[in-house]
């Protein structure tokens, strides 16, 4: 049974006059690849994109209309049976006159992949820049330059600073002069980046190390040191997974000064005073040197009164509140829990 609605719609489409861009697309499709390909270089990028878009949605052009188009362009064409599979034919013409990369760009083949690329680099920002730098340090400088050039600027800067002074000049030079990367090489690098991200996410989401670190963060340093030493006799790898997640009150001594200032900027005077009770002189001085002069005088005055009547549990609670804040700020990238180790000569 004939679908009269569909027939009517097709008839209306055939009656619809072609736009100038559609006419150009129709004529190019009728020329054949060798001739049409030679003409492509005379079009601008925007004109080519408009013609491609028109070809992909071009209705069937019957022979008599095609002949009229040929006459309109004042050229001679052989009468054909119409234009079929226009998008595929236009792609074939483009491949005759342009490079594969140019064809991909005009046909929008890279659009989906570019979106995929963006998601890779956005996901990378959730990783630890120190670990990313350690991973990249083993790669060729050109590879490092490409990865850095693809990262969001803020994250790329953090990763760059983690690389050695010896590596940075060459990497920066390559990044400045980087040109179009071969798609196959880019795909290999990006596949490896995805593997690294997945490995790091699996490690980060593993509940074991994080849970044990939380338990140890509730203990005093001598107890933690004893537990880690006993664990190391069984598995050095387990210690490596747990130790970076442990941050005790005594570890504040090893923080960069700027990070200590940041940490204690919003900690109340009462909490700092309580946490410093019974602390070692070196640790106490490092903390007092990180706060304002007026606040320091107040704390020193309270500490001078002695610790009589102070509940050790209150001291432990104050210290835990400070270390938890340090861990939180470190996780958000606002401070560093440890000074960077000096680079090997």
C-alpha positions in Angstrom: 0.0 0.0 0.0 1.4 3.4 -1.0 2.3 5.8 1.7 0.7 9.0 0.2 2.0 11.1 3.1 5.6 10.1 2.5 5.2 10.5 -1.3 3.8 14.0 -0.8 6.7 15.0 1.5 9.2 13.8 -1.1 7.5 15.7 -3.8 7.6 18.9 -1.8 11.3 18.3 -1.1 12.0 18.0 -4.8 10.1 21.2 -5.5 12.1 23.1 -2.9 14.8 25.2 -4.8 18.4 24.6 -3.9 20.4 27.3 -2.1 23.6 28.6 -3.7 25.7 26.4 -1.3 23.6 23.3 -2.2 24.1 24.1 -5.9 27.9 24.2 -5.4 27.8 20.9 -3.5 25.7 19.3 -6.3 28.1 20.5 -9.0 31.1 19.3 -7.2 29.5 15.9 -6.6 28.7 15.6 -10.3 32.3 16.4 -11.4 34.0 13.4 -10.1 36.9 13.1 -7.6 39.9 14.0 -9.8 38.4 17.3 -11.1 36.5 18.3 -7.9 39.5 17.5 -5.8 41.6 20.0 -7.7 39.0 22.7 -7.2 38.9 22.4 -3.4 42.0 24.4 -2.8 40.3 27.5 -4.2 37.7 27.4 -1.4 38.2 29.0 2.0 37.9 26.8 5.1 34.4 28.3 6.0 33.2 27.8 2.4 34.3 24.1 2.4 32.6 23.5 5.7 29.4 25.0 4.4 29.5 22.9 1.2 30.2 19.7 3.2 27.2 20.5 5.5 25.0 21.1 2.4 26.2 17.9 0.7 25.4 15.8 3.8 21.8 16.9 3.8 21.4 17.4 0.0 18.2 16.0 -1.4 18.2 13.8 -4.5 18.9 15.8 -7.6 17.2 14.5 -10.7 19.0 14.5 -14.1 17.0 17.4 -15.5 17.7 19.6 -12.5 21.4 18.7 -12.6 21.5 19.7 -16.2 20.0 23.1 -15.3 22.6 23.5 -12.6 25.4 22.7 -15.1 24.1 25.3 -17.5 23.8 27.8 -14.7 27.5 27.4 -13.8 28.3 27.7 -17.5 30.2 24.4 -17.8 29.7 21.1 -19.5 28.6 18.0 -17.7 27.4 14.6 -18.7 23.8 13.9 -17.9 23.5 11.3 -15.1 20.9 9.5 -13.2 21.0 11.9 -10.2 23.1 12.2 -7.1 23.0 9.4 -4.5 24.9 8.9 -1.3 26.0 12.5 -1.3 27.8 12.5 2.0 30.0 9.5 1.0 30.7 11.0 -2.4 31.7 14.3 -0.9 34.1 12.5 1.5 35.6 10.7 -1.4 36.2 14.0 -3.2 37.7 15.6 -0.1 40.1 12.7 0.2 41.3 13.3 -3.4 42.3 16.9 -2.8 43.1 17.2 1.0 45.3 15.5 3.6 43.7 12.9 6.0 43.9 15.4 8.9 42.2 18.1 6.9 39.4 15.7 5.9 38.9 14.6 9.5 38.7 18.2 10.6 36.2 19.3 8.0 34.0 16.2 8.4 34.0 16.7 12.2 35.5 13.2 12.9 37.7 14.7 15.6 34.8 16.3 17.5 33.9 13.2 19.4 37.5 12.4 20.1 38.3 15.9 21.2 35.4 15.7 23.7 36.9 12.4 24.8 40.4 14.0 25.1 39.0 16.8 27.3 37.5 14.3 29.7 40.9 12.6 30.0 42.7 15.7 31.0 39.9 16.8 33.3 40.1 13.4 35.0 43.9 13.8 35.3 43.4 16.9 37.5 41.9 14.6 40.2 45.3 12.8 40.5 48.2 13.7 42.7 50.6 16.0 40.6 53.6 14.5 42.5 52.7 11.0 41.3 51.9 12.2 37.8 55.3 13.9 37.6 57.0 10.8 38.8 55.3 8.8 36.0 56.2 11.4 33.4 59.8 11.7 34.5 60.4 8.2 33.0 59.1 9.3 29.6 60.7 10.9 26.6 60.9 14.8 26.9 58.7 15.1 23.8 56.0 12.9 25.4 56.2 15.0 28.6 55.9 18.2 26.6 52.8 16.9 24.8 51.1 15.8 28.0 51.8 19.1 29.7 50.5 21.0 26.7 47.2 19.1 27.0 46.7 19.5 30.7 44.7 22.5 32.2 47.2 25.2 32.9 46.8 25.3 36.7 47.4 21.5 37.0 50.2 21.5 34.4 52.1 24.1 36.4 51.9 21.9 39.5 53.2 18.9 37.6 56.0 20.9 36.0 57.3 22.1 39.3 57.6 18.5 40.5 59.9 17.7 37.6 63.7 18.1 38.1 65.6 21.2 37.3 67.5 19.3 34.7 64.4 18.2 32.8 62.5 21.4 32.8 64.4 23.5 30.2 64.3 20.8 27.5 60.6 20.0 28.2 59.6 23.7 28.1 61.5 24.2 24.9 59.8 21.3 23.3 56.4 22.4 24.6 56.9 25.9 23.2 57.8 24.5 19.8 55.3 21.7 19.7 53.5 21.2 16.4 50.7 19.0 15.2 51.1 15.6 16.8 50.7 12.5 14.7 47.2 11.1 15.6 48.6 7.6 16.1 51.3 8.9 18.5 48.7 11.0 20.4 46.4 8.0 20.7 49.2 5.8 22.2 50.2 8.5 24.7 46.5 9.1 25.7 45.9 5.4 26.1 48.8 5.2 28.5 47.4 8.3 30.4 44.1 6.6 30.8 45.8 3.5 32.2 47.7 5.6 34.7 44.5 7.4 35.8 42.6 4.1 36.3 45.5 2.7 38.3 45.6 5.8 40.5 41.8 5.9 40.9 41.8 2.2 41.9 44.6 2.8 44.4 42.9 6.0 45.8 39.5 4.2 46.1 41.0 1.2 47.9 39.6 1.4 51.4 42.4 -0.6 53.1 45.3 2.0 53.2 43.0 4.9 54.0 41.2 3.1 56.8 44.5 1.9 58.4 45.9 5.5 58.1 42.8 6.8 59.8 43.4 4.4 62.7 47.0 5.3 63.0 46.3 9.0 62.9 44.5 8.5 66.2 47.7 7.3 67.8 50.8 8.9 69.1 54.0 9.0 67.0 55.9 6.3 68.9 53.0 3.9 68.6 52.7 4.6 64.9 56.4 4.1 64.3 56.3 0.8 66.1 53.3 -0.4 64.0 54.9 0.7 60.7 58.2 -1.0 61.6 56.4 -4.3 62.4 54.4 -4.0 59.2 57.5 -3.4 57.1 58.9 -6.8 58.3 56.0 -8.4 56.4 55.4 -6.0 53.5 57.4 -3.0 52.4 54.8 -2.3 49.7 52.0 -2.1 52.3 54.0 0.5 54.3 54.5 2.6 51.1 50.7 2.6 50.6 49.9 3.5 54.2 52.7 5.9 55.2 51.8 8.8 52.8 48.3 8.8 54.2 49.5 9.2 57.8 49.9 12.7 59.2 50.5 13.1 62.9 50.8 16.2 65.0 54.6 15.8 65.2 54.8 15.8 61.4 53.9 19.5 61.4 57.5 20.1 62.1 58.4 18.8 58.6 55.8 21.0 56.7 57.0 23.9 54.6 56.8 27.2 56.6 54.3 28.7 54.2 52.1 25.6 54.7 52.3 25.9 58.5 51.2 29.6 58.2 48.3 28.6 56.0 47.3 25.8 58.4 47.2 27.9 61.6 45.7 30.9 60.0 42.2 29.7 60.9 42.9 27.6 63.9 41.7 29.2 67.2 44.1 30.3 69.8 42.5 27.9 72.4 43.0 24.9 70.2 46.6 25.8 69.4 47.3 26.3 73.1 45.8 23.0 74.1 47.7 21.1 71.3 51.0 22.6 72.3 50.8 21.4 75.9 53.5 18.8 76.5 54.9 19.2 73.0 58.6 19.1 72.1 60.4 22.5 72.1 61.4 22.3 68.4 57.8 21.5 67.3 56.4 24.2 69.6 58.7 26.9 68.2 57.9 25.9 64.6 54.2 26.4 65.3 54.6 29.6 67.3 56.7 31.0 64.5 53.8 30.5 62.1 51.3 32.7 63.9 51.0 36.4 64.6 53.0 38.1 67.4 50.0 39.0 69.5 48.5 35.5 69.3 51.9 34.0 70.1 52.3 36.1 73.3 48.8 35.0 74.5 49.6 31.3 73.9 53.1 31.6 75.5 51.5 33.2 78.6 48.9 30.4 78.9 51.6 27.7 78.5 53.8 29.3 81.1 51.0 28.7 83.7 51.7 25.0 83.4 49.6 21.9 82.6 48.1 21.2 85.9 44.6 20.0 85.7 44.7 19.5 81.9 43.1 16.3 80.7 45.4 14.5 78.3 42.4 13.5 76.2 41.7 17.2 75.5 45.3 17.6 74.2 44.8 14.6 71.9 41.5 16.0 70.6 43.1 19.4 69.9 46.0 17.8 68.1 43.7 15.6 66.0 41.6 18.5 64.9 44.7 20.3 63.6 46.0 17.3 61.8 42.7 16.6 60.2 42.5 20.2 59.0 46.0 19.8 57.5 45.0 16.7 55.7 41.8 18.4 54.3 43.8 21.4 53.1 46.4 19.2 51.5 43.8 17.1 49.7 42.4 20.3 48.2 45.8 21.4 47.1 46.0 24.4 49.5 49.2 23.3 51.3 51.9 20.7 51.4 52.3 18.3 54.2 56.0 17.7 53.6 58.9 19.6 52.2 60.0 18.4 48.7 63.0 16.2 48.9 66.2 17.8 47.4 67.0 16.6 43.9 69.8 14.3 43.3 72.9 16.0 41.9 
